[in-house]
Amino acid sequence: MSRKIRAIELSAEERQLLQEGYSKSSRHAFRKRCHVVLLKAEGRSSKDIGRIVDMHEVSVNNWLNRYEAEGITGLFTKEGRGRKPILNEGQDALIVRAAIAGERQRLSRAKELLEQRLNKTFSGKTLKRFLKNITAATNA
């Protein structure tokens, strides 16, 4: 029993935008989704595309639906996805800077004080990463 392969027609402009997204984007997920649409425009089946890009055929069809509904912007990951940060730049930056200024030589002690003051638990690596990010943001 043969299944009908869903076809997507792309204009030259759409194809060019997708090819640029596929070859030049810094986001792996976005590149993968552009690739899915480009492969589908070649007439491939969702199952074949899934094997090529290491994605289930249901996910392939979901991304195709989103592309048809929203265009290329639908292939970006929407805001609010993923794990929420433990330390917030807007709320916690001043408190963290003050704690680090008070305990410059002992980051572990500053971490303990911050955990008590903010009523949050986090690792030393999280604190170091947060410090690196807020320092980079102020230097930029």
C-alpha positions in Angstrom: 0.0 0.0 0.0 1.6 3.3 -1.0 1.0 6.4 0.9 0.5 9.8 -0.6 3.6 12.0 0.0 2.7 15.5 1.3 4.1 18.1 -1.1 5.4 21.6 -0.2 5.9 24.1 -2.9 8.5 26.8 -2.2 9.0 30.0 -4.0 12.6 31.0 -4.9 12.6 33.5 -2.1 11.4 31.0 0.5 13.9 28.4 -0.7 16.7 31.0 -0.4 15.7 32.0 3.1 15.5 28.3 4.2 18.9 27.6 2.6 20.5 30.5 4.4 18.9 29.4 7.7 20.2 25.9 7.1 23.7 26.9 6.2 24.3 30.0 8.3 22.3 29.9 11.5 24.1 29.5 14.8 21.2 27.5 16.2 21.3 23.8 15.5 17.6 23.2 16.1 16.7 26.0 13.6 19.2 24.6 11.0 17.6 21.1 11.4 14.1 22.5 10.9 15.1 24.4 7.8 16.6 21.2 6.5 13.3 19.3 7.1 11.3 21.8 5.0 13.9 21.8 2.2 13.9 18.0 2.1 10.1 17.9 2.0 10.1 20.3 -0.9 12.3 17.8 -2.8 9.4 15.3 -2.4 10.8 13.0 0.2 8.6 11.1 2.7 8.4 12.2 6.3 9.9 8.9 7.3 12.9 9.3 5.1 13.4 12.9 6.3 13.2 11.7 9.9 16.0 9.2 9.3 18.2 11.8 7.6 17.8 14.5 10.4 17.4 12.0 13.3 13.8 13.1 14.1 10.6 11.1 14.4 8.3 11.4 11.4 5.5 12.9 13.7 7.9 15.7 14.6 8.8 16.2 11.0 5.1 16.7 10.2 4.6 18.9 13.2 7.4 21.2 12.0 6.0 21.2 8.5 2.6 22.2 9.9 4.2 25.0 11.8 6.1 26.2 8.8 2.9 26.3 6.7 1.1 28.2 9.4 3.8 30.7 10.4 6.4 30.7 7.7 10.1 30.6 8.5 9.6 32.4 11.8 7.6 29.3 12.9 10.8 27.2 12.8 12.4 29.2 15.6 12.1 27.9 19.2 9.5 29.9 21.0 10.3 31.9 24.1 9.7 30.2 27.5 11.0 26.8 26.5 13.7 25.0 28.5 14.7 25.2 32.1 14.3 28.5 33.8 17.5 30.1 35.3 18.0 29.8 39.0 19.6 33.2 39.3 18.0 36.1 37.5 20.1 38.9 36.0 17.6 41.6 36.7 16.7 40.6 40.3 19.8 38.9 41.7 22.7 40.7 40.1 23.2 43.4 42.7 22.9 41.0 45.6 25.4 38.6 44.0 27.9 41.4 43.3 27.6 42.6 46.9 28.1 39.1 48.3 31.2 38.6 46.1 32.6 42.0 47.1 32.3 41.0 50.7 33.9 37.5 50.2 36.4 38.0 47.4 38.7 35.2 48.6 36.1 32.6 49.5 33.6 32.0 46.7 32.1 29.0 48.7 31.4 31.3 51.6 29.7 33.9 49.3 27.7 31.0 47.8 26.4 30.0 51.3 25.5 33.6 52.1 23.7 34.0 48.8 21.8 30.7 49.3 20.5 32.0 52.6 19.7 35.5 51.5 18.0 34.5 48.2 16.4 31.3 49.6 17.7 29.3 46.6 20.1 26.4 46.3 22.6 26.3 43.4 26.0 24.9 42.7 29.3 26.7 42.6 29.4 26.2 38.8 26.0 28.0 38.5 27.4 30.9 40.5 30.5 31.1 38.4 28.5 31.0 35.2 26.2 33.7 36.5 29.1 35.9 37.4 30.7 35.4 34.0 27.4 36.3 32.3 26.7 39.5 34.3 30.3 40.6 33.8 30.1 40.0 30.0 26.8 41.9 29.9 28.3 45.0 31.7 31.4 44.9 29.5 29.5 44.7 26.3 
